[in-house]
Amino acid sequence: MTGNSGSPPGSSPRPLGCDSPLSEHYDAALLDLDGVVYLGGTPIQGAADALATATASGMRRAFVTNNASRTPNAIAAQLSGMGVPAAGTDVVTSAQAAAHLIADKFPAGSRVLVVGGMGLRIAVRERGLCPVSTAASQPLAVVQGYAPDISYGLLAEAALAIRAGAWYVASNADVTLPTTRGPLPGNGSLVQVLVTATGQQPVVAGKPEPPLHAESVERVAARHPLVVGDRLDTDIAGAFRGGSDSLLVLTGVSRPADVLLAPPRQRPSYLAADLAGLNTAHPGVTQSADGFSCGGWTAAAAAGDGWLRVSGSGDKLDGLRALCAAAWSASAPGSGGGPAARQAAEQAVRAVGYTG
């Protein structure tokens, strides 16, 4: 390793360097799906080939998703149809993590009001619990996950059950879902309907909370896992909380400017344009009196005004790595927040060839 090899797992004061391909350095990849392998159901170009190469290098895989609407077998079938061979046992969902939480709290056969799709209902049943759909069934818990056809009637039943004392669990709190049309409302947005109606906050099972990460690590018996995702607030934050290194790919939600503004617990260990980054070495970032350098780029946070300065040429990803180190080491704009910080970040990433 180069760069910050002395940093604790999950902590990245600057992007790490790795002299060998990541697929050879880490024993397992915990891969997000939407925005990483596919986008709104459309395969991301090169993802299948990159995963095949990583697997051939000995890297094990778990496909880890906050989407609770579908079953692991259905997700595995979709992946296989995209040229990514997968079985249901390779998929770990937030529905499974949520059902696990409820089963740990209540005895087998307990009634659970399910607000979500078939994937969530099956996960609840597989844990020995009884899924129901009405507050009149006196459920001990309410579990909520994304489904595109959730009705007002079902939300109303859930609100009644929660107000009557049912334990409220959410599969995940993603505010949006990435699609080819742009971000659409996710489960976190739907959760706010029940939070507003009941005044109760749910226990969250999915990323970035620890239950889904822990279940994924156990599933692949990983000793040195790498979390791979497209969202700073779920994938990367979840890796930090789980004590794992992470790779952010720029094929989904989080954009280059977002990375510069990321708070400490959402800073990725590595950056890549897409999943091909699993199969390459990653250059480290060095520090000198001039600032932080990577490849042909050098970046620094200007004293006084907090704006980032960058110069050089070459691979724009190296420029982004240098900018991350400069932003993250400065009090502004890397500490995030505010129009001035956003303007500084967007101007800096444009200077190395990104659009935002």
C-alpha positions, -999 to +999 in steps of 0.1 A: +000+000+000+010+036-005-007+069+006-024+065+040-015+029+047-013+038+084-049+050+086-075+029+105-099+009+084-128+030+070-109+063+077-096+083+047-080+117+055-070+115+018-076+089-009-055+058-003-031+043-028-027+006-036+002-007-056-017-038-067-052-041-082-079-039-055-092-073-065-059-088-054-056-067-022-090-073-008-106-107-004-142-097-010-162-069-026-195-059-010-212-044-040-241-020-042-263-026-072-283+004-085-258+030-097-229+005-096-238-026-116-269-012-133-288+021-134-325+018-132-324-017-146-301-008-175-266-025-173-237-001-168-213-005-196-183-026-187-196-037-153-200-074-161-165-077-176-150-059-146-167-082-122-156-113-141-120-101-140-122-094-103-137-129-097-109-145-117-084-127-095-099-145-065-121-117-051-154-130-036-186-110-041-218-101-023-244-079-039-257-057-012-287-036-018-309-012+002-338-020-022-362-042-002-388-046-029-375-078-046-363-112-035-327-122-037-336-148-063-352-122-085-322-099-082-299-128-090-319-136-121-317-100-132-279-100-127-274-133-146-294-118-175-270-089-176-240-113-179-232-112-141-236-148-129-253-148-095-273-170-072-298-159-046-273-166-019-250-140-034-275-112-027-280-095+006-309-071+010-320-045+035-353-066+038-333-095+051-315-073+076-347-057+088-364-091+092-334-103+112-337-073+136-374-081+142-368-118+147-342-110+173-367-090+192-399-110+190-407-147+191-414-169+160-449-164+147-452-128+157-473-107+134-455-079+114-473-054+093-454-051+061-454-019+041-435-029+010-431-054-018-428-092-021-391-092-012-399-077+022-429-101+029-408-131+020-379-120+041-402-116+071-417-150+065-383-167+061-374-154+096-404-173+111-426-142+114-462-137+101-467-108+077-500-090+079-515-059+063-539-044+088-536-027+122-566-048+133-542-078+133-524-062+163-489-065+148-460-063+172-439-045+146-443-025+114-416-028+087-414-005+058-395-009+025-397+006-009-422-006-034-435+013-064-472+005-057-475+013-020-510+026-013-524+053+010-545+026+026-515+005+036-496+036+049-527+044+070-528+009+085-491+012+094-497+046+110-525+032+132-503+002+142-473+024+151-495+047+172-509+017+190-473+007+200-459-014+172-421-013+169-413+006+137-384-006+115-374+007+081-354-013+056-335+018+046-337+055+046-325+064+011-343+096+002-339+089-036-334+061-061-311+065-090-327+060-124-319+068-160-345+096-158-328+111-127-333+106-089-368+095-079-383+093-044-369+064-024-379+046+008-366+074+030-390+098+014-419+074+020-407+069+056-413+106+063-450+101+056-452+078+087-428+098+107-449+129+102-482+111+109-470+093+141-441+113+155-421+080+157-387+076+141-379+040+128-350+018+135-331+015+102-316-018+091-300-009+058-270+012+048-254+031+064-265+013+096-244-016+107-269-046+104-267-049+066-230-045+065-224-072+092-247-096+075-229-091+042-194-097+058-207-129+074-223-141+042-190-141+023-167-149+053-147-118+045-116-110+065-106-079+045-137-066+026-140-036+003-173-018+001-182-006-034-209+019-040-221+051-057-235+070-027-215+088+000-244+089+025-252+052+024-224+030+009-194+050+020-209+060+054-218+023+059-183+012+052-169+037+077-193+025+104-184-011+096-146-004+098-140-013+061-123+005+032-145+017+004-144+024-033-167+051-047-176+047-084-189+077-103-217+059-122-246+067-098-258+093-073-227+110-059-208+134-082-172+146-081-181+179-063-200+159-037-168+140-029-148+171-022-176+183+002-180+150+020-178+150+058-152+128+074-174+097+078-185+098+041-150+100+025-142+070+003-108+052+005-106+050-033-122+066-063-129+052-097-149+061-128-166+027-127-161-009-117-130-013-138-114+004-108-115-029-090-089-043-114-063-015-114-037-002-090-046+032-074-019+059-072-013+075-038-015+112-030+017+128-018+020+161+001+046+188-003+050+225+003+030+231-029+000+211-018-012+176-026-001+158-058-013+128-077-002+119-112+003+151-131-019+172-108-013+194-077-040+209-056-041+231-025-067+251-005-059+287-008-052+305+025-077+331+034-106+325+010-108+287+013-110+282-025-092+253-041-064+258-065-054+230-089-028+229-117-013+202-140-026+178-165-032+141-171-059+117-159-088+137-144-093+110-118-058+118-105-068+154-104-099+145-083-077+125-059-054+155-054-084+178-049-099+155-024-068+155-003-066+193-004-103+198+004-104+172+032-074+187+049-088+222+048-114+238+071-132+249+039-146+239+015-138+203+022-157+204+055-189+207+034-220+229+034-229+263+021-231+279-014-195+291-013-182+256-006-203+242-034-192+268-058-155+262-049-159+224-053-177+227-087-151+251-100-123+228-089-137+197-105-143+215-138-106+225-138-096+189-139-122+179-165-154+170-146-188+187-150-198+187-113 
